[in-house]
Amino acid sequence: MNNPVQHRYDFVYLFDVVDGNPNGDPDAGNLPRADAETGQGLVTDVCLKRKVRNYVGLARGEAPGYRIFIKEKAVLNSLIEEAYSQSESVKAALQSWQAWKKNKQNPKPERHYEDVACDWLCENFYDIRGFGAVLTTGDEKEVGEVKSKIKMTAGQVRGPLQLTMARSVSPIVSAEFAITRCAVTNEKDEEKERTFGRKFAVPYGLYKGFGYINATLAKRTGFGDDDLELFKHALNMMFEADRSAARGLMSPVRCIAFRHEKELGNARADQLFARVNVKLRDELAHDARPPRSREDYVISVATTDLPNGITVEEWVQ
């Protein structure tokens, strides 16, 4: 695999939606998620990670090293068990561990077989390598030459790549529409002329979320420079692979990243994020009309007097 990422990154990701529902809430009849106190729209980190996973799966075609662990209809325990059935390193580690458990006179293995299985899963699955995963759900089965029962697990992985929930810069108002269907589901309903439904959309929303890449954890999972480049492509193109009538027009706007020279960082993330300012244009405030495009906002980045060791990169423009 490629060399692990050597630098810490903190980034601000801006995207917008036009006449769409960016992230419906199933507990609220699929209304666009919103902060009940401020009226700002919300898009969960899980939603954004799903789009990244889908893009990587399509872009790399589930090639070795770029498989996706959390995906539709995946059987997670079966994927974890692949480490025990396909990796010779895991088989050897398990054999050594079972031999030591049977006879403590044998040398104790330097690494537990679960750790070796975790390495194999990180190497083969992009989203485990990036986002991390809980790999402790495996079933108990007889494996190895001793045929003793073990729980086929691989521990827990803290991923170096983390995203926050995205929040709209301005409050949103959900538009609600009645829709009709001319077809019917069952023959008994053939005499019905129309069936009715509801559809929700945000006329316009500019959303801002934050992300972090931890170089120390990247060493553990093997998240490398090539993985980072693929993630940048995903931020730029993932909405293109996720079009639907319900989501309207979703597009990336900008991604401003702060690269740290030191592995542990040269400044606090919140101090760097404060340098990215998004506000309504002055003339819009005077017109007292709601924003309806990204041109209604001014996005600025304070690049003067940066802390030592910090450089600014534009991942999406």
VEXGU-441586 format. One line per field, with one value per residue: chain; x, y, z of N, C-alpha, C in turn. Coordinates in steps of 0.02 Angstrom, whole numbers. Example, Ala and Ser with C-alpha at 12.3 -4.5 7.8 and 13.67 -1.06 7.14 Angstrom:
<guses>
ch	c(A_A)
n_px	c(660_642)
n_py	c(-284_-112)
n_pz	c(390_354)
ca_px	c(615_684)
ca_py	c(-225_-53)
ca_pz	c(390_357)
c_px	c(660_645)
c_py	c(-165_2)
c_pz	c(390_394)
</guses>
This chain:
<guses>
ch	c(A_A_A_A_A_A_A_A_A_A_A_A_A_A_A_A_A_A_A_A_A_A_A_A_A_A_A_A_A_A_A_A_A_A_A_A_A_A_A_A_A_A_A_A_A_A_A_A_A_A_A_A_A_A_A_A_A_A_A_A_A_A_A_A_A_A_A_A_A_A_A_A_A_A_A_A_A_A_A_A_A_A_A_A_A_A_A_A_A_A_A_A_A_A_A_A_A_A_A_A_A_A_A_A_A_A_A_A_A_A_A_A_A_A_A_A_A_A_A_A_A_A_A_A_A_A_A_A_A_A_A_A_A_A_A_A_A_A_A_A_A_A_A_A_A_A_A_A_A_A_A_A_A_A_A_A_A_A_A_A_A_A_A_A_A_A_A_A_A_A_A_A_A_A_A_A_A_A_A_A_A_A_A_A_A_A_A_A_A_A_A_A_A_A_A_A_A_A_A_A_A_A_A_A_A_A_A_A_A_A_A_A_A_A_A_A_A_A_A_A_A_A_A_A_A_A_A_A_A_A_A_A_A_A_A_A_A_A_A_A_A_A_A_A_A_A_A_A_A_A_A_A_A_A_A_A_A_A_A_A_A_A_A_A_A_A_A_A_A_A_A_A_A_A_A_A_A_A_A_A_A_A_A_A_A_A_A_A_A_A_A_A_A_A_A_A_A_A_A_A_A_A_A_A_A_A_A_A_A_A_A_A_A_A_A_A_A)
n_px	c(42_14_120_89_-9_80_58_-46_-213_-338_-499_-620_-776_-882_-1042_-1187_-1368_-1501_-1670_-1698_-1692_-1573_-1542_-1649_-1753_-1800_-1875_-1956_-2050_-1974_-1936_-1823_-1676_-1659_-1604_-1695_-1697_-1624_-1659_-1572_-1515_-1470_-1349_-1302_-1147_-1139_-1216_-1135_-1019_-1071_-1090_-958_-908_-988_-943_-807_-819_-878_-783_-666_-710_-723_-596_-450_-392_-471_-598_-765_-823_-937_-1081_-1226_-1325_-1219_-1140_-1075_-1003_-966_-875_-775_-733_-666_-535_-482_-494_-429_-306_-139_-52_-134_-182_-62_-29_-137_-119_2_-39_-136_-56_26_-70_-108_8_105_240_285_344_270_165_214_116_-61_-180_-296_-255_-175_-271_-345_-254_-256_-387_-389_-299_-367_-494_-556_-638_-627_-494_-494_-609_-620_-687_-801_-753_-788_-889_-891_-929_-924_-820_-751_-585_-420_-280_-293_-426_-502_-630_-650_-684_-714_-649_-589_-556_-569_-562_-495_-524_-421_-480_-604_-769_-878_-1049_-1138_-1191_-1312_-1274_-1365_-1533_-1652_-1800_-1919_-1995_-2153_-2235_-2378_-2395_-2446_-2494_-2521_-2529_-2577_-2555_-2611_-2728_-2855_-2868_-2889_-2991_-2969_-2926_-2815_-2672_-2606_-2462_-2327_-2196_-2038_-1930_-1782_-1774_-1654_-1492_-1340_-1215_-1103_-971_-851_-689_-563_-397_-299_-134_-63_-151_-166_-49_-73_-181_-141_-183_-151_-56_-107_-235_-283_-284_-383_-492_-503_-544_-667_-737_-753_-826_-926_-1063_-1105_-1116_-1225_-1351_-1524_-1701_-1757_-1654_-1625_-1522_-1367_-1208_-1029_-948_-834_-678_-578_-422_-313_-149_-38_129_189_165_76_15_13_-66_-223_-375_-498_-456_-402_-512_-588_-536_-599_-725_-895_-1022_-1176_-1200_-1190_-1286_-1388_-1436_-1493_-1596_-1679_-1717_-1722_-1573_-1531_-1436_-1263_-1193_-1248_-1176_-1024_-868_-726_-552_-437_-276_-162_-30_-24_-11_151_211_91_-1_-110_-227_-324_-446_-562_-632)
n_py	c(-60_120_251_298_442_588_708_812_861_986_1029_1130_1104_1152_1145_1149_1149_1146_1161_1033_888_868_779_681_659_513_498_606_604_610_742_877_878_981_1107_1130_1244_1349_1342_1310_1207_1032_908_745_673_539_529_601_523_407_446_467_336_271_335_299_160_151_218_144_17_-85_-142_-237_-181_-70_-100_-89_-86_-53_-60_-69_-209_-283_-416_-409_-490_-596_-534_-499_-626_-663_-622_-721_-832_-805_-742_-782_-738_-710_-839_-902_-827_-859_-996_-999_-935_-1024_-1136_-1088_-1065_-1195_-1253_-1179_-1177_-1153_-1016_-857_-777_-627_-539_-527_-631_-566_-435_-449_-490_-374_-288_-345_-320_-180_-156_-203_-142_12_103_59_83_221_281_201_65_-46_-200_-308_-398_-529_-705_-855_-987_-1147_-1152_-1161_-1276_-1340_-1341_-1271_-1172_-1005_-830_-745_-607_-436_-331_-153_-12_146_272_377_478_592_661_799_838_929_1099_1218_1381_1486_1497_1372_1343_1223_1173_1109_991_929_777_675_511_418_283_125_17_-110_-226_-213_-80_-18_67_185_354_435_429_503_591_659_779_846_989_1090_1255_1331_1301_1330_1234_1198_1101_1011_933_809_746_629_604_518_412_372_303_187_127_129_225_314_429_413_370_485_573_512_531_670_682_620_713_812_752_667_696_687_554_520_562_606_628_672_734_849_979_954_1013_1029_1168_1237_1179_1206_1174_1151_1122_1040_1053_978_813_797_917_1098_1197_1236_1161_1233_1365_1378_1351_1463_1556_1544_1625_1643_1734_1825_1929_2107_2184_2093_2080_2204_2198_2109_1980_1801_1698_1628_1569_1521_1633_1730_1735_1780_1710_1699_1681_1698_1717_1779_1800_1666_1527_1461_1333_1301_1280_1330_1242_1217_1108_1088_1185)
n_pz	c(0_-12_58_228_273_315_375_479_446_441_388_300_233_106_37_-71_-92_-206_-219_-161_-53_57_160_226_372_443_558_559_457_342_325_285_381_525_640_781_860_798_665_566_432_432_393_414_474_443_327_236_237_181_49_10_22_-75_-192_-196_-208_-334_-414_-400_-418_-322_-312_-259_-103_-108_-73_-3_159_240_165_58_93_140_229_375_468_387_303_394_429_315_330_409_329_210_227_243_340_449_475_512_626_708_722_794_910_960_982_1084_1184_1209_1255_1366_1366_1241_1139_1171_1055_970_925_940_858_819_799_687_596_592_529_400_360_361_259_148_142_101_174_306_328_317_387_497_601_687_732_807_805_765_737_840_799_745_710_634_662_783_801_894_969_924_936_793_769_751_831_867_761_756_648_545_471_493_496_528_575_451_439_391_331_339_408_356_259_244_98_55_-45_-131_-216_-355_-412_-557_-580_-503_-360_-333_-411_-360_-338_-456_-499_-439_-468_-440_-333_-186_-124_-23_-38_5_6_8_-37_-57_10_91_151_286_339_443_442_484_480_550_571_653_680_550_524_594_526_395_305_165_57_-73_-42_18_-92_-168_-84_-91_-225_-210_-129_-222_-325_-278_-269_-399_-423_-354_-388_-378_-394_-275_-206_-273_-339_-289_-245_-233_-157_-99_-29_100_159_297_313_419_474_573_637_744_738_717_765_846_790_794_797_671_589_616_533_414_339_312_247_220_76_86_16_4_132_149_57_116_78_60_42_-117_-196_-215_-247_-169_-55_30_33_126_165_291_264_305_425_469_582_624_518_459_312_180_83_-65_-91_-161_-288)
ca_px	c(0_51_146_38_-8_130_39_-114_-254_-405_-527_-689_-808_-943_-1081_-1254_-1424_-1553_-1734_-1690_-1689_-1506_-1537_-1713_-1756_-1855_-1917_-1999_-2083_-1923_-1922_-1752_-1654_-1649_-1597_-1760_-1689_-1599_-1687_-1520_-1519_-1418_-1333_-1262_-1083_-1152_-1239_-1078_-976_-1104_-1076_-887_-902_-1018_-900_-746_-839_-888_-722_-615_-740_-710_-531_-414_-367_-521_-664_-804_-847_-1006_-1117_-1292_-1332_-1157_-1144_-1011_-966_-936_-817_-723_-707_-620_-467_-460_-494_-390_-240_-92_-24_-182_-181_-1_-34_-186_-88_51_-75_-167_-2_46_-124_-108_69_136_312_298_351_208_168_223_54_-122_-205_-346_-220_-153_-332_-362_-209_-279_-448_-370_-265_-413_-555_-541_-674_-598_-430_-506_-657_-620_-744_-807_-742_-793_-955_-884_-959_-879_-816_-692_-536_-351_-264_-317_-499_-534_-677_-630_-728_-678_-656_-528_-551_-598_-515_-509_-503_-389_-521_-667_-810_-930_-1114_-1137_-1245_-1321_-1251_-1426_-1591_-1687_-1872_-1937_-2054_-2190_-2274_-2419_-2381_-2496_-2471_-2577_-2531_-2597_-2513_-2648_-2785_-2916_-2869_-2888_-3041_-2947_-2896_-2751_-2649_-2571_-2405_-2296_-2126_-2009_-1869_-1753_-1764_-1582_-1455_-1267_-1197_-1032_-951_-780_-658_-497_-357_-251_-77_-43_-196_-154_4_-102_-226_-111_-214_-93_-62_-153_-302_-303_-301_-448_-541_-512_-586_-735_-768_-768_-869_-971_-1133_-1120_-1132_-1279_-1408_-1592_-1750_-1770_-1598_-1618_-1455_-1317_-1143_-977_-934_-762_-650_-517_-386_-254_-99_8_196_200_118_25_-16_46_-115_-288_-421_-548_-425_-394_-579_-613_-510_-644_-784_-949_-1075_-1219_-1180_-1222_-1345_-1442_-1465_-1536_-1656_-1720_-1741_-1681_-1523_-1555_-1380_-1198_-1172_-1274_-1130_-953_-826_-658_-505_-383_-213_-106_-10_-39_37_208_200_24_-12_-180_-237_-393_-460_-619_-639)
ca_py	c(0_183_275_332_515_611_773_821_908_1007_1060_1156_1082_1189_1120_1178_1112_1186_1126_963_866_840_725_676_629_464_507_665_599_626_814_893_886_1051_1124_1156_1309_1401_1335_1292_1139_986_847_706_646_473_541_621_464_362_470_453_264_254_359_258_95_157_241_91_-47_-136_-173_-252_-121_-16_-127_-50_-130_-33_-47_-99_-282_-316_-458_-387_-545_-635_-497_-506_-695_-669_-614_-785_-884_-786_-715_-830_-708_-720_-910_-917_-797_-898_-1060_-987_-919_-1086_-1178_-1060_-1076_-1266_-1269_-1115_-1182_-1123_-943_-819_-736_-555_-504_-566_-644_-515_-376_-466_-488_-303_-262_-369_-285_-111_-157_-221_-102_83_140_42_118_292_301_155_18_-92_-266_-355_-431_-595_-764_-905_-1045_-1188_-1135_-1180_-1347_-1367_-1343_-1242_-1119_-937_-779_-718_-534_-399_-272_-91_30_218_296_443_527_602_716_821_854_993_1144_1271_1447_1524_1453_1346_1332_1165_1179_1046_986_870_745_624_454_394_210_98_-38_-174_-228_-191_-7_8_118_249_396_461_421_564_587_723_786_903_1014_1153_1297_1338_1298_1323_1196_1198_1048_1010_867_804_688_618_568_464_356_348_253_124_95_129_275_344_487_396_370_555_600_484_566_737_672_605_775_851_718_617_711_667_483_511_603_581_683_696_775_911_992_960_1026_1056_1239_1243_1142_1240_1129_1177_1068_1051_1026_926_757_810_981_1160_1243_1205_1161_1285_1428_1379_1355_1531_1596_1537_1665_1639_1780_1852_1993_2164_2205_2045_2096_2264_2178_2068_1920_1743_1679_1577_1541_1530_1702_1773_1732_1796_1662_1725_1643_1741_1680_1817_1784_1597_1497_1428_1264_1292_1302_1324_1209_1217_1041_1095_1255)
ca_pz	c(0_-14_122_269_273_362_403_503_406_463_329_300_171_91_-20_-70_-121_-238_-229_-145_17_61_210_259_438_443_618_549_393_291_319_289_451_544_710_803_893_753_598_518_406_454_356_461_451_414_258_195_230_134_-19_-4_11_-140_-246_-199_-234_-407_-447_-398_-435_-270_-325_-197_-69_-111_-59_45_213_256_104_57_94_162_289_404_498_332_279_445_425_258_355_437_278_151_244_271_400_503_490_549_693_746_739_847_971_985_1008_1148_1232_1226_1292_1381_1355_1175_1144_1162_994_981_911_942_790_802_772_618_556_584_477_335_343_344_194_94_141_103_226_371_329_324_438_554_603_744_703_864_802_733_768_867_755_752_659_650_665_846_796_952_951_938_908_736_772_735_873_845_725_754_583_545_434_527_472_574_545_416_460_343_355_355_422_298_263_203_55_53_-107_-142_-280_-372_-452_-598_-577_-439_-339_-337_-457_-326_-336_-525_-509_-411_-520_-418_-264_-167_-79_-4_-54_39_-25_31_-96_-63_72_88_211_304_385_458_439_515_462_604_543_699_668_482_528_619_477_329_262_134_14_-127_-12_27_-157_-186_-42_-121_-284_-187_-107_-282_-374_-250_-282_-468_-422_-304_-410_-373_-396_-208_-180_-311_-364_-237_-276_-189_-167_-86_27_121_204_332_318_474_462_624_637_795_724_736_793_860_733_798_779_598_559_624_478_357_355_263_267_167_48_118_-21_17_197_140_19_161_44_78_-8_-164_-234_-182_-260_-117_2_22_68_130_206_315_254_333_493_486_630_593_498_429_243_159_18_-91_-117_-207_-307)
c_px	c(44_73_92_46_37_109_-33_-149_-318_-436_-600_-719_-875_-978_-1151_-1305_-1474_-1614_-1727_-1689_-1622_-1499_-1602_-1709_-1814_-1900_-1964_-2031_-2039_-1916_-1847_-1732_-1641_-1641_-1661_-1755_-1669_-1629_-1634_-1528_-1459_-1410_-1285_-1195_-1091_-1174_-1180_-1030_-1005_-1088_-1003_-878_-929_-973_-838_-763_-849_-823_-670_-644_-727_-646_-497_-383_-418_-591_-698_-835_-920_-1041_-1183_-1288_-1267_-1170_-1076_-970_-932_-873_-759_-691_-661_-548_-439_-456_-446_-319_-195_-61_-70_-184_-120_-4_-83_-156_-38_16_-107_-115_21_-6_-125_-49_107_213_333_305_284_214_175_159_-5_-149_-259_-313_-197_-214_-354_-319_-234_-341_-435_-340_-314_-474_-539_-575_-651_-533_-439_-549_-653_-682_-742_-805_-746_-856_-951_-915_-905_-880_-752_-645_-467_-343_-290_-392_-533_-580_-649_-682_-689_-690_-589_-523_-588_-544_-538_-481_-471_-431_-589_-702_-860_-997_-1108_-1199_-1251_-1301_-1311_-1482_-1624_-1762_-1889_-2001_-2087_-2236_-2317_-2404_-2433_-2464_-2531_-2583_-2554_-2554_-2547_-2707_-2848_-2923_-2873_-2937_-3021_-2911_-2826_-2736_-2604_-2513_-2379_-2222_-2099_-1945_-1847_-1742_-1690_-1550_-1381_-1245_-1122_-1019_-875_-754_-587_-462_-300_-194_-55_-86_-187_-98_-24_-143_-195_-144_-159_-109_-110_-225_-328_-322_-370_-504_-555_-556_-658_-771_-790_-822_-923_-1045_-1153_-1141_-1192_-1341_-1474_-1639_-1761_-1716_-1589_-1548_-1409_-1248_-1093_-966_-859_-742_-582_-483_-325_-207_-49_76_210_146_61_-7_24_-1_-180_-334_-470_-520_-416_-462_-607_-588_-553_-710_-834_-1006_-1116_-1191_-1221_-1287_-1404_-1476_-1511_-1600_-1705_-1752_-1697_-1630_-1549_-1499_-1316_-1171_-1199_-1230_-1060_-913_-755_-617_-448_-318_-152_-93_-31_10_94_193_133_24_-84_-183_-311_-405_-518_-625_-697)
c_py	c(62_204_310_408_540_675_772_872_923_1044_1080_1138_1118_1158_1150_1132_1162_1142_1051_951_832_781_722_640_578_469_566_663_617_700_825_905_959_1057_1159_1226_1364_1399_1318_1219_1098_929_807_685_578_479_558_562_414_382_458_379_245_275_315_189_97_174_185_21_-102_-174_-189_-189_-65_-43_-84_-98_-116_-14_-84_-175_-318_-357_-450_-444_-589_-601_-501_-576_-705_-662_-681_-839_-869_-763_-768_-803_-718_-794_-929_-888_-836_-965_-1052_-973_-982_-1133_-1154_-1072_-1149_-1285_-1204_-1118_-1155_-1048_-908_-776_-662_-516_-552_-574_-594_-453_-388_-465_-416_-271_-282_-332_-212_-108_-166_-176_-28_118_120_80_193_310_259_111_-21_-163_-320_-396_-503_-652_-812_-967_-1084_-1173_-1159_-1255_-1379_-1375_-1319_-1185_-1051_-890_-743_-643_-502_-334_-212_-47_103_245_365_498_532_664_735_827_922_1033_1200_1338_1489_1475_1431_1343_1274_1178_1111_1046_923_842_690_570_427_319_188_37_-106_-169_-202_-116_24_65_186_289_418_437_480_548_656_721_850_924_1078_1196_1312_1334_1290_1293_1197_1143_1049_938_869_741_684_575_511_402_328_297_185_89_90_176_318_404_473_394_441_587_575_517_636_732_659_669_817_819_673_632_690_593_468_552_566_640_713_745_840_918_1003_966_1047_1129_1253_1195_1174_1197_1164_1118_1087_1019_969_873_768_878_1040_1211_1205_1212_1218_1353_1434_1386_1426_1577_1592_1571_1661_1684_1803_1917_2050_2184_2158_2060_2156_2246_2137_2009_1861_1727_1623_1551_1555_1600_1751_1775_1755_1747_1688_1683_1690_1701_1719_1796_1714_1572_1463_1355_1250_1320_1288_1292_1213_1149_1041_1169_1263)
c_pz	c(0_55_162_265_330_399_428_458_444_404_339_232_162_30_-15_-103_-148_-249_-217_-70_28_109_250_326_440_504_612_480_333_278_319_362_466_619_733_833_844_683_546_496_428_404_398_429_418_341_213_184_180_62_-38_-19_-58_-197_-253_-228_-310_-443_-451_-411_-386_-283_-259_-167_-67_-105_-6_96_228_191_106_50_111_225_324_433_444_306_330_441_365_279_379_383_220_167_275_335_460_524_531_619_737_768_796_913_1002_1014_1076_1202_1255_1269_1304_1378_1287_1183_1130_1099_1011_971_915_871_770_773_701_571_543_530_408_313_325_275_137_88_152_162_296_380_342_383_502_553_669_715_757_862_776_773_794_823_769_694_681_656_729_847_860_929_971_909_854_732_756_773_846_814_730_689_587_512_467_500_526_537_511_435_409_373_377_373_356_311_217_163_49_-8_-105_-211_-291_-414_-491_-598_-508_-423_-349_-385_-425_-324_-406_-537_-480_-465_-501_-347_-248_-120_-64_-21_-22_4_9_-31_-109_7_58_155_222_355_394_455_466_489_513_577_588_688_597_480_549_565_408_280_232_89_-44_-103_-3_-39_-181_-146_-69_-183_-264_-165_-168_-325_-344_-262_-353_-471_-377_-323_-398_-375_-327_-184_-219_-339_-304_-269_-224_-206_-158_-30_43_174_234_344_372_457_511_620_685_786_749_766_806_800_736_780_704_564_564_569_415_375_297_286_206_140_79_83_-10_83_192_103_61_125_62_24_-53_-209_-195_-193_-209_-55_-19_65_68_178_226_313_279_405_514_538_593_578_467_358_224_90_-1_-123_-167_-223_-356)
</guses>
